């Protein structure tokens, strides 16, 4: 056995597990499999040395990296087992006979680097069958697939969690970083791990996927490439300099050499699949593999068979998500595959097939499907987010205007979330600039512009909202599209309202109402009336606003649209609530709630409960407020409606003040303030927001300043699940010690209401939220 020249680092549980496996009599063949450079050989040596006492017959190490064929394996095994004679019999018979005669005590044979010698499996089988005393520990990038084999997958080293800030001491204990530090210290005795280089070292380890080979290659050059310089140069993981160690095999001198070794072992069809599957970012399903990698039916292997082979050869990993297998690879391996794809002449065709597949998947969510099916589609789209990004990058770079517009429109529901708003705006802005003037005069372009305007409104950028709606309106007029014109007029009304120009907003809404009456479209008339009522309320014309809303409710009822009627009553409640008429507001909210409950409309129920909760707080009815907020939060959490969740949690903070729990109130206020900042959600001053902010400010003054800052900072660190539990169950969460950079308590809590120019999801539906959606034929996969 070779004696290790360095300690095994980062493998906390593997040695103990392997020790147990090697001591079992029923584990005769144990294979350590994994990607090139993940540390299989070093782990096998450690496991074998650790188990020496369990093998009184001896432990022998056989390095097979330099052996080229079946005959070489046979002669090498003969040497190790001490067979010196000559024999005309097949080598398998010779070895089994010799082992049967000479091995009488438990013996371990370590066979290192078997992946290129799978044809010699008959020799291993012959030895194992010859005597029960022989055990084999093999390392291979490919599972041997022999009967009785126990496969132990060797993973890369664990990496730091980017979502959890860590101290220097905590980072030292992260396996990948620990290996880097030890190897860097060996290369440069003066090297030290500091706050100045910690984040760069952590990022280097992450970019190298935690592969020990890559980390050791990087750390070996610490004298000439300090961490920050190394990170800047590490654009291509495969171009790390050679290790420089003379006694390291050539396949381990660079990451590229290690990957070349694995790729060369693949059959031509498997190599073709390996190259093509690298186009997927963030993983893929089997359906995706079939649609993209075999679009022209020229793959040469069944997709499932090919994928299974790549998994067995440690080129892919299988995950289970949504009950469906999903296939991913290390980014280092994917980067290598993309290089091969670029040099194969297939890249343009494969990327087009990938974009087509993403377009089909995205547009399926806009078909006539059930709410349950749409929820599943949204979940799947979240998993495919990286693929959508890659497809859009290809379409934008290639100026494929039509497909890019369609994909941008189809992905709107994915982007209309607080953590994706900025990305969605940037993507849609790039999409809207594509193509010639003719390409920018289509209904799809108008839809994309309307969605971009909606995202801008959610972030409070009403100047951009106005400009986008103006552009969409002009194109709709050129296209002679009356529905598009109404959408544009409505959007401009919301934009001006968001800018505080209520007179101008009223003009746009009145034009939209006139256009809707001209079309004699009852639903659009009712929606336009609802929108007009908003700005009338802004202008303090409460009676006129109420009259318009009652007309809208009657119109919705006439066309049997209980959803629209429900939002009209909810809006009546908002107007009364703003005016301080709490009883009238409660009656209107409850009428809307009843309609939503009859429909099973969860967002509508949640919105009404939310407002009823705030109203109950004003009436000092803590029991009613608690029940209303709990129901709203339960529904909003199930819907994953982040803006609504924030508003519900803000309501729970207000309720905590009324319940005489100032610490809990400040904790939740700190949490919701952090959530708004992280999601870039603006604040709007309203009667309710002032009530809430004043209450939390009072809570702050009722406790010690240090304790208040501690509670605020503790809230900012809580996960969403912990926050929901705190709100629903009232569990007190201990806070961390106060920090030097505690948040400023000025403007303690942002307001709860949506921006007046937002899309008003689920409220009295404005036409702007319903652009015409296009469909994609399945044939575009080809």
Protein Blocks (a to p, Z undefined) as FASTA:
>chain_A
ZZdfbdcehilklmmmmmmmmmpmklmbccddddehilmmmmmmmmmmmmmmmmmnopcd
ddfklpcbfklmmmmmmmmnopabdcfbdfklmmmmmmmmmmmbdcddddehjllmmmmm
mmmmmmmmmpckbccddddfbdfkighiacddddddddddfklccdfklmmmpmklmmmm
mmmmmmomkbccdfklmmmmmmmmmmnnopaklmmmmmmmmmmmcfklmmmmmmblklgc
cehiakbcfklmpmklmmmmmmmmpcfklmmmmmmmmmpghiaafklmmmmmmmnopnop
afklmmmmmmmnopaccddeehiacddddfklmmmmmmmmmmnopmmmmmmmmmmmmmmm
mmmmmmccdfklmmmmmmmmmmmmmmmmmmmmmmmmnopaklmmmmmmmmmmmmmpfklm
mmmmmmmmmmmmgccfklmmcfklmmmmmmmmmmmmmnopaklmmmmmmmmmmmmmmnop
aklmmmmmmmmmmmmmmnopamlmmmmmmmmmmmmmmnopaklmmmmmmmmmmmmmmnop
aklmmmmmmmmmmmmmmnopaklmmmmmmmmmmmmmmnopaklmmmmmmmmmmmmmmnop
aklmmmmmmmmmmmmmmnopaklmmmmmmmmmmmmmmnopaklmmmmmmmmmmmmmmnop
aklmmmmmmmmmmmmmmnopacdddfklmmmmmmmmmmmmmpcfklmmmmmmmmmmpcfk
lmmmmmmnopacddddddfkbccfehkbacfbdcfkbnoioiacdfklmccdddddfklm
ZZ
